[in-house]
Amino acid sequence: MSLLEKISTSTCALRLKNDWLKIFTCPVPSSDFLSFVGVATMDVPQHAVLALLYDIEVATQWVWKTREMKVLKELSEDEGRIVYQLVSAPWPVSDREIITLSQGYIDPETSEVFIKLECKPDYLPLNDKYVRVPQLEGAWNIIPLSENKCRVVFGLHIEPGGEIPAWLANIAVIDTPFHTMNNMREWVKKEKYQNP
């Protein structure tokens, strides 16, 4: 099921809407933590968004609360890559480490790109300074609308681990897609991402 199908067929709630961005929150079976789906229309070609997502070195400058992001291992083209992310948390909560397998797929008929994020919490030994996120499910869908316009859909559900109360996390759940997609909207306009 695509992220767009999910928000139209489940009990998701529209939490924010403006002229280019909608953010939904959705309950997740057997979890107290809400997931989110952000749907944005960007006035850039699809390849600009893909180029930015692939450019891990600049992720700390546009992905909300990200202190560090790096590729741990490039796998074969079909298998994707293992990515490490360190996310800042407000005091007194510990920062979170996230390790994901990121895999991309292009639909040959529609040219829609799917990037699936799968949690790999045991890939590295635990670090006592941080809390390792034990569960995460996420995805990006980038859908071409025209030569210079695309729809970007970003969905994520995290079980953050540690001692974060669900009610507190759920209050702030739309901050991640709101700030990340606002930052993305500016970054994809940079010349280095415009040329395929």
N, C-alpha and C positions, 0 to 999 in steps of 0.2 A: 504494500500500500504506500503510495507516495505521501509526502508531507501535506500536500494540498488536499488529497483525499481524506487524510486523517482529520484535518480541522473541519471538513464539511460533514463528516459522518460521525463525529464523536461529540462529547459534551464539553468541547473547548469554549472558552470565553474570550471575546475580543476585549483586550485590555488597553490598547492604544491604537489610534488611527490618525494618520495625517494624509497629505496629498500623495505621498510616495511609499509609506510604510504602514503595515498593520502588524500588530503583535498579539498573539493568542497564548493563553495558558491552558493546559490540558491536564486533567487528572490521569494518573498512571496506576493501573491495577497493582495491588500489593505494595504500594509505596505511599508515604506521606508527603513526598516531595513532588511538586508540579513540574511538568515539562513545559517548554515554550516552543512556539513556532513563529518566526519572523518572516514576513513576506514583503519584499521591497522591489520597486521598479527602479532600475538604474539606467541612466541615459548614456550608456557606454556599450560597446560590443561585448558579447559573451566572453571572448578571449581575454579581455582586460581583467575581468573578475577572476578567471582561472589563473592568469599570470600572477595576480596578487596572492591568491590562496596558496600557490606553489612557492612563493617567495618567503620562505620561513624566516629568513634573516631580519625582515622588517616587522614580523608579527607583533613584537613587543610595543610597536608604535601605534598599532591600530586595534588589536584584539583586546577587549576590555579586561583590565586587571592582570594582564599577562606580564610577568616579570622576566620570564625566560621561555624560549621555545627553540628546539633544535631537532634535527633529524638524527635518530639513533641508528637507524639502518635503512638503506634503500634496498627494497626487495625487487624481484623481477617486475616488469611493467604491469603484468596482470595482478600481482600480489600487493602492490602499493608500497607503503613505507611505515616504519615505526617512528612515532613522534613523541617527544617529551615536552611537557608544558608545566611551568610553575606559575601558579595563580596567587596573587595577593589576596589576603583576607583581612578584614578589619580587626584591630585589637579588641579583645584578647584571643580571638580565634586564630589557630595556626594556618599558615599558608598551605595550599594544596598542590600536590604533585599529580599530574595526569599523564598517563602513558596510553597512547592510542595506536591502533592500526588504521591507517587512512587508505582507503581503496577507491579508485575512480572507475566510472563506467560511462560510456557515451552511447545513447540510443541512436542507432544508425538511421532510423526513420525520422525522428523528430529533432535530432542533434541536441537533445536535452542531456546535460551532464549530471550524473549522480556521484556524490562523494560520501561514502559511508565511513563513520567513525566508530570503531569498536574498542572497548576498554581492554587493556593488557596490563593489569595491575601487578602481575608477578614477573614482568619482563626484567626488572632491575631489583637488586636487593633494596630493602626499605632504608630510608634515611631518617634518623631520629629527629632531625630538625623540622620535618614536614609531615603532614598527613597524606597518605596515598589514597586517592579516590578509588574506591573498590568497584564501583559500577558506573558505567556511562554508556549511553546510546545516543548517537547523533548523526546528522546528515546535512549536506548542502545539496541543493538542486539548483542548477543554473539553466534557465530556459530562454533561448533566444526568441525575442519578440519581433525584431527587425534587425537591419544591419548594424544599427547603433543604439539598440535598446535591448535590455534583457530583464527577466524576473529572477531575483535571487531569493531562495527559500532556505532558511537556516533553522533547523530543529535540534533540540538537545534535552536530554533528561540525565540528571546526575544524582547519584546517591553520594553525598560528599564525604561520608565517613566522619569519624571523630564525634564531637559533642555539639553539633550545630542543630538547634531546634528547627523542626520543619516549618513552624509558623513564621520564624524569622527569615529563613531562606525563601519561603514563598512570597513574602512581602517584596523582596528585592529581585525576584526571578526575571522581571522584564528589563532590568538594568543591563544585563549582558547583551541581549539582542539589540536593544535600543542604542547603546553606545557603540557596540561593535559595528552595526550596520551604518550608523551615522559616520563613523570613521572610515569604513570601507568606501562609502559614497564619495568621500573626498579623495581617498588614496587612488582609486581606480582611474581618476582623471589625469594622473601623472603620466607624462609622455612615455616613460619606460614601459608602462603597461598597455599603451594604446597600439603599439606595433606588434602584430602577430609574429 
